[in-house]
Amino acid sequence: MCVNPGRGSQKFIEMSHERIRHLSRWIQEQNLSTLIEIDGGVNLQNIASLAKDGAQVFVAGNAVFNNPNPRQAISLMKEIAGRVDAS
């Protein structure tokens, strides 16, 4: 969780970036194939940095459903995250 649990449309907790990077390093050191899923505050403005941190699965509620074109928002998020090399 990258927001306080309980309701939608909360601001992303910025310290989550370091937690994601730390977890990503640990997973690599352990030679695991675990995916990191991010839930809360994911949007078009931060998805690239989250992917760069090591996240691979993204839950984006308001960034999709509050967008006038949800399909386009999803496509754009996939495109942005797909361009990032987390290594």
Contacts in CASP RR format, 6 or more apart in sequence:
PFRMAT RR
TARGET T0000
AUTHOR 0000-0000-0000
METHOD contacts of the structure
MODEL  1
MCVNPGRGSQKFIEMSHERIRHLSRWIQEQNLSTLIEIDGGVNLQNIASL
AKDGAQVFVAGNAVFNNPNPRQAISLMKEIAGRVDAS
1 39 0 8 1.000
1 40 0 8 1.000
2 12 0 8 1.000
2 13 0 8 1.000
2 16 0 8 1.000
2 38 0 8 1.000
2 39 0 8 1.000
2 40 0 8 1.000
2 41 0 8 1.000
2 42 0 8 1.000
3 10 0 8 1.000
3 11 0 8 1.000
3 12 0 8 1.000
3 13 0 8 1.000
3 40 0 8 1.000
3 41 0 8 1.000
4 10 0 8 1.000
4 13 0 8 1.000
8 40 0 8 1.000
8 61 0 8 1.000
8 62 0 8 1.000
9 62 0 8 1.000
9 66 0 8 1.000
10 40 0 8 1.000
10 41 0 8 1.000
11 41 0 8 1.000
12 40 0 8 1.000
12 41 0 8 1.000
12 42 0 8 1.000
12 43 0 8 1.000
12 46 0 8 1.000
16 38 0 8 1.000
17 49 0 8 1.000
17 50 0 8 1.000
17 53 0 8 1.000
20 36 0 8 1.000
20 38 0 8 1.000
20 50 0 8 1.000
20 53 0 8 1.000
20 54 0 8 1.000
20 55 0 8 1.000
21 53 0 8 1.000
21 54 0 8 1.000
23 36 0 8 1.000
24 36 0 8 1.000
24 53 0 8 1.000
24 54 0 8 1.000
24 55 0 8 1.000
24 86 0 8 1.000
27 34 0 8 1.000
27 36 0 8 1.000
35 56 0 8 1.000
35 57 0 8 1.000
36 54 0 8 1.000
36 55 0 8 1.000
36 56 0 8 1.000
36 57 0 8 1.000
37 55 0 8 1.000
37 56 0 8 1.000
37 57 0 8 1.000
37 58 0 8 1.000
37 59 0 8 1.000
38 50 0 8 1.000
38 55 0 8 1.000
38 57 0 8 1.000
38 58 0 8 1.000
38 59 0 8 1.000
39 59 0 8 1.000
40 59 0 8 1.000
40 60 0 8 1.000
40 61 0 8 1.000
41 60 0 8 1.000
41 62 0 8 1.000
41 63 0 8 1.000
42 50 0 8 1.000
42 58 0 8 1.000
42 59 0 8 1.000
42 60 0 8 1.000
42 61 0 8 1.000
42 63 0 8 1.000
42 77 0 8 1.000
43 60 0 8 1.000
43 62 0 8 1.000
43 63 0 8 1.000
44 63 0 8 1.000
44 73 0 8 1.000
44 76 0 8 1.000
44 77 0 8 1.000
44 80 0 8 1.000
47 58 0 8 1.000
47 60 0 8 1.000
47 77 0 8 1.000
47 80 0 8 1.000
47 81 0 8 1.000
48 80 0 8 1.000
48 81 0 8 1.000
48 83 0 8 1.000
48 84 0 8 1.000
50 58 0 8 1.000
50 81 0 8 1.000
51 80 0 8 1.000
51 81 0 8 1.000
51 82 0 8 1.000
51 84 0 8 1.000
51 86 0 8 1.000
52 84 0 8 1.000
52 85 0 8 1.000
52 86 0 8 1.000
53 86 0 8 1.000
54 86 0 8 1.000
55 86 0 8 1.000
56 86 0 8 1.000
58 77 0 8 1.000
58 81 0 8 1.000
60 73 0 8 1.000
60 74 0 8 1.000
60 77 0 8 1.000
63 73 0 8 1.000
63 77 0 8 1.000
64 70 0 8 1.000
64 73 0 8 1.000
64 74 0 8 1.000
64 77 0 8 1.000
67 73 0 8 1.000
END
